[in-house]
Amino acid sequence: MAIGADQRRRERKPRIEALFASRDAEAALDLLHLTDMAWHDCYGPRELEIPPPVLDDVLLLAHGSLAMLIRVAREAVLDFRDVRIAADRERAESP
């Protein structure tokens, strides 16, 4: 069942607050809302939001930086495969 943008935001908020500075959390949530809209425009009509595995990759590569979140989210919408490769590489290199 599809959920709305407000519910997605509420569900994501604890995770985003844990990953980003408090001053950046709301802006990060705003960006993810825009990312969902872009994802839907590019991959819709059934794709209402960025898929959870892609979101995981984006958040991993952002490293809690709002500037990096902007760059990685954009790249994910353009070609999520590049983001997946970078995230998998980072996961493999992590202890």
C-alpha positions in Angstrom: 0.0 0.0 0.0 1.3 3.4 -0.9 2.0 5.8 1.9 2.1 9.6 1.7 5.1 11.9 1.8 4.2 13.0 5.4 4.3 9.5 6.6 7.6 8.7 4.8 9.1 11.8 6.4 7.9 10.8 9.9 9.3 7.3 9.4 12.7 8.6 8.1 13.1 11.3 10.7 14.7 9.2 13.5 17.2 7.8 11.1 18.1 11.2 9.6 18.4 12.8 13.0 20.9 10.0 14.0 23.0 10.5 10.9 23.0 14.3 10.4 23.7 17.3 12.6 20.5 18.6 14.3 20.8 21.8 12.2 20.8 19.8 9.0 18.1 17.1 9.7 15.1 19.0 8.5 16.9 20.1 5.3 18.0 16.5 4.7 14.4 15.4 5.1 13.3 18.1 2.6 15.9 16.9 0.2 14.7 13.3 0.5 11.2 14.6 -0.2 12.5 16.2 -3.4 14.4 13.1 -4.2 11.2 11.0 -4.0 9.5 13.4 -6.4 12.4 13.2 -8.8 12.5 9.4 -8.5 8.8 9.3 -9.3 9.2 11.6 -12.3 12.1 9.5 -13.7 10.9 6.0 -12.8 7.1 6.3 -12.2 4.2 6.0 -12.2 4.5 3.0 -9.8 7.8 4.2 -8.2 6.5 6.7 -5.7 9.7 7.0 -3.7 13.4 6.2 -3.8 13.6 2.4 -3.1 14.9 1.5 0.4 18.1 -0.1 -0.8 19.0 2.9 -2.9 18.2 5.2 0.1 20.5 3.1 2.2 23.3 3.5 -0.3 22.7 7.3 -0.5 22.7 7.7 3.3 25.9 5.6 3.6 27.7 7.7 1.0 26.5 11.0 2.4 28.5 10.4 5.6 26.2 12.7 7.5 27.0 15.7 5.3 24.2 17.7 3.8 26.4 18.7 0.9 27.3 15.1 0.1 23.6 14.1 0.5 22.7 16.6 -2.2 25.4 15.2 -4.6 24.7 11.5 -3.9 20.9 11.9 -4.1 21.2 13.6 -7.5 23.5 10.9 -8.7 21.1 8.2 -7.5 18.3 9.7 -9.5 20.4 10.0 -12.6 21.9 6.5 -12.4 21.5 4.6 -9.1 23.8 1.8 -10.3 26.8 4.1 -9.9 25.7 4.8 -6.3 25.3 1.1 -5.7 28.8 0.3 -6.8 30.3 3.1 -4.7 28.3 2.0 -1.6 29.2 -1.7 -2.1 32.9 -0.7 -2.4 32.6 1.3 0.8 30.9 -1.6 2.6 33.6 -4.0 1.5 36.4 -1.7 2.7 34.8 -1.1 6.1 36.0 -3.2 9.1 
